[in-house]
Amino acid sequence: MSHYLFDSAAAQAAGRFSALESCYDPVSRRQMELTGLATGWRCLEVGGGSASLGDWLGERVGPRGEVTVTELEPRWAASRHRPDHVRLLRHDIVHDPLPGMDYDLVHARLVLLHLPERLEVLEKLVAALRPGGWLVLEEFDCGWTPVLAAPDASAAALFDRVHTALTDLVAEAGADPLWGRRTLGAMAAAGLREIAASTYAEAWPGGSTGIALHRHNTDQVADGLARSGVSAAELARFQALLRHPEFVVNSYPLISARGRRSHESEKDGPR
Ligand SMILES: C[S@@+](CC[C@H](N)C(=O)[O-])C[C@H]1O[C@@H](n2cnc3c(N)ncnc32)[C@H](O)[C@@H]1O
């Protein structure tokens, strides 16, 4: 069984996917373009959520290419129409065998962060690449979310308190909230070459699409937050801050790392 805290069967998943799509898809598309993504490529999108990126990959590679989107809970992705060369699979990347091999590109955003078995999954994804194929992993660093503006002196402390309780819950479920800063090193240790990374962040004002991610996440685990000592009144004040036009917080920094399997067909270097 997965330890994923934000079960995608819950109603809040739709809002979460929509916030991620609108804030981060343009970044992710640029990162995948940097690999030389071309017509005819075979791609694997792991834990694809709403499959917005998998569907975009389908357009980029065209019908001579092939895209497989995997997802533990594919109900949201299944509601979108897609062409035959884009396949959606209910699939657990930890326990199920890979749906294919010899991919030109494997991409996962905000999936390995949540998996206690992330290093084993990383090895699995590297093994799924063709020689010369690319792995692009994009992960948050949840340790850098400074409050940039606040309507009063207590607001930043309230945000930090509730956000820390949320991050602790995520970590208790087996996630690594700082995985973003460790991703590139792990990819190098897994034997990938031509390693590179960049980090994207923006300011999220109260009421914006991005800041709603905190609302969906705290809504979904409100019971856990209460058990951690966050009172209902504190949670209500936190959620009001997320709508306040004078409140601004830094988005989660998204670290996008890419690396390439060596061109030799034998198993790559240090593991
Ligand atoms: C934070 S969401 C990110 C969704 C999407 N990648 C995005 O960035 O918009 C994490 C996703 O990983 C999926 N997931 C969690 N554990 C998984 C597993 N073991 N195998 C496949 N998908 C998994 C969840 O269902 C969820 O859709």
The ligand as an ORCA input file, in Angstrom:
! r2SCAN-3c Opt
* xyz 0 1
  C       1.207     15.819     -5.575
  S       0.375     14.826     -6.737
  C       1.173     15.345     -8.247
  C       0.351     15.019     -9.469
  C       1.026     15.398    -10.781
  N       2.267     14.678    -10.974
  C       1.283     16.881    -10.810
  O       2.410     17.315    -10.571
  O       0.314     17.635    -11.077
  C       1.117     13.228     -6.507
  C       0.470     12.165     -7.386
  O       1.180     10.930     -7.256
  C       0.237      9.882     -7.222
  N       0.858      8.762     -6.526
  C       1.114      8.632     -5.199
  N       1.684      7.444     -4.942
  C       1.803      6.800     -6.140
  C       2.291      5.529     -6.527
  N       2.795      4.684     -5.629
  N       2.243      5.189     -7.842
  C       1.734      6.051     -8.759
  N       1.231      7.275     -8.443
  C       1.274      7.639     -7.146
  C      -0.939     10.461     -6.476
  O      -2.136      9.751     -6.702
  C      -0.973     11.886     -7.024
  O      -1.778     11.997     -8.164
*
